[in-house]
Amino acid sequence: MAKRRLPRIAFDYLDGGVEDETCLERNRKAFERYRLVPRYLVDVSTRDQSTTLFGHTYSSPFGIAPTGSTGFLRRGGDEMLAQAAAAANIPFVLSGSSNASIETIAAVAPQHAWVQLYAARDPTVTHDLVRRARDAAFKTLVVTVDVPVRSKRERDIRSGFGAAPRPSPRVLIDMLLHPAWLAVIARHGIPPFESWLPYVGANARALDVAKFLASQFPAPQTWQDLETYRRLWPGTLVVKGILHPDDARRAAELGADGVIVSNHGGRQLDCAPAPIEALPAIREAVRDRIVLAIDSGVRRGADVLKAVALGARFVFVGRATLYGVVAGGLAGATRAIDILREEIDLVMAQLGCRSLADLDGSLRTQ
Ligand SMILES: Cc1cc2nc3c(=O)[nH]c(=O)nc-3n(C[C@H](O)[C@H](O)[C@H](O)COP(=O)(O)O)c2cc1C
């Protein structure tokens, strides 16, 4: 449904990966390598998939990963995802290149929204973004580290995403063939990256804000910067995009509270391992010192359970809920969450698990 609703320039941005998209494929294949062995003759008439993470008991072991430009895909998409997450009692991570501002989302989902940081080249901007997140009473800051450069996303290059401000005739015709999406853009314009507006000018146009963001991002980032964020951020600090055990260990040593083992949904390094493959060694390296979460390639409830059985405390989904919000707005986002939640519940019953703690021992590799 999301594909039908969006012109190619927007759908390919949502759906695509880097270069040959082998990483994108590997993320799925890696989950398929694992089996969950059912256990029967257990009374599973009541099942509980709740998980406590950083002091909050969430109703499911998954949350919504940060995705930039969501408002371009569906007007108000950030707000809808945040609202759906809060209603379902799961976390929603606001992207560093979101359309809705930090302050807006703090008001929409005060107990459930986390905020993701994309550092700017100008450190005063970065520090101000962190300050604003703190002042808006966010409890959890997610620092994404896997974008040292803009990656070569060939679908975006072909479709013209993020290129010329004036779409080519081919792109225009495709937009005209998707009137539901186009009507909203024609009426309201392309939404700006609202968190970045104050650094450009309150009345700046979306294009000016996008140009500013492009001039500031990606910024060079080192371990020293992570130390700085740890000093600036009084709350929970999570590092997203880790795939090497030594990096996970170092993040823990610098005082991070958790890492998200992730390859950015196959959008950054095409030869990167699938997070599910990288997880066991990372778990071995950090043991229980920090919380380990995982994302990339999760499409089914069983994938969530496989990740938990392999030692992840929590799982994030990017595209799964994006497809939902694009297809059906708030109801679509809620539906996507419900589908995953229901699948987790059904698979738990087959595995003889009343709670996630019972999962141990259900996993087999091929
Ligand atoms: C359209 C799109 C935009 C994304 N934007 C961001 C972003 O702004 N910040 C970030 O840390 N990760 C971003 N990601 C990566 C997601 O947070 C997450 O790691 C990835 O989507 C997980 O893979 P999945 O889509 O297979 O679930 C984006 C992913 C997608 C699909």
The ligand as a MOL file (V3000), in Angstrom:
LIG
                    3D

  0  0  0     0  0            999 V3000
M  V30 BEGIN CTAB
M  V30 COUNTS 31 33 0 0 0
M  V30 BEGIN ATOM
M  V30 1 C 13.7530 6.0110 5.2700 0
M  V30 2 C 14.7560 5.7880 6.3390 0
M  V30 3 C 15.3220 6.8950 6.9730 0
M  V30 4 C 16.2370 6.6990 8.0140 0
M  V30 5 N 16.7210 7.7990 8.6820 0
M  V30 6 C 17.5240 7.5920 9.7580 0
M  V30 7 C 17.9100 8.7000 10.5670 0
M  V30 8 O 17.5320 9.8380 10.3180 0
M  V30 9 N 18.7130 8.4500 11.6300 0
M  V30 10 C 19.1490 7.1820 11.9530 0
M  V30 11 O 19.8690 7.0030 12.9400 0
M  V30 12 N 18.7640 6.1270 11.2190 0
M  V30 13 C 17.9640 6.2910 10.1550 0
M  V30 14 N 17.5280 5.2140 9.4410 0
M  V30 15 C 17.9000 3.8540 9.8820 0
M  V30 16 C 16.8660 3.3330 10.8900 0
M  V30 17 O 16.9480 4.0270 12.1100 0
M  V30 18 C 17.0970 1.8490 11.1950 0
M  V30 19 O 18.4340 1.6470 11.5760 0
M  V30 20 C 16.7590 0.9570 10.0010 0
M  V30 21 O 15.6350 1.4280 9.3140 0
M  V30 22 C 16.4930 -0.4610 10.4910 0
M  V30 23 O 16.2730 -1.3090 9.4320 0
M  V30 24 P 14.8260 -1.7430 8.9000 0
M  V30 25 O 14.3070 -0.5930 8.1030 0
M  V30 26 O 15.1390 -2.9300 8.0690 0
M  V30 27 O 13.9770 -2.0380 10.1140 0
M  V30 28 C 16.6200 5.3860 8.3940 0
M  V30 29 C 16.0460 4.2830 7.7380 0
M  V30 30 C 15.1160 4.4800 6.7330 0
M  V30 31 C 14.4940 3.2690 6.0870 0
M  V30 END ATOM
M  V30 BEGIN BOND
M  V30 1 1 1 2
M  V30 2 1 2 3
M  V30 3 2 2 30
M  V30 4 2 3 4
M  V30 5 1 4 5
M  V30 6 1 4 28
M  V30 7 2 5 6
M  V30 8 1 6 7
M  V30 9 1 6 13
M  V30 10 2 7 8
M  V30 11 1 7 9
M  V30 12 1 9 10
M  V30 13 2 10 11
M  V30 14 1 10 12
M  V30 15 2 12 13
M  V30 16 1 13 14
M  V30 17 1 14 15
M  V30 18 1 14 28
M  V30 19 1 15 16
M  V30 20 1 16 17
M  V30 21 1 16 18
M  V30 22 1 18 19
M  V30 23 1 18 20
M  V30 24 1 20 21
M  V30 25 1 20 22
M  V30 26 1 22 23
M  V30 27 1 23 24
M  V30 28 2 24 25
M  V30 29 1 24 26
M  V30 30 1 24 27
M  V30 31 2 28 29
M  V30 32 1 29 30
M  V30 33 1 30 31
M  V30 END BOND
M  V30 END CTAB
M  END
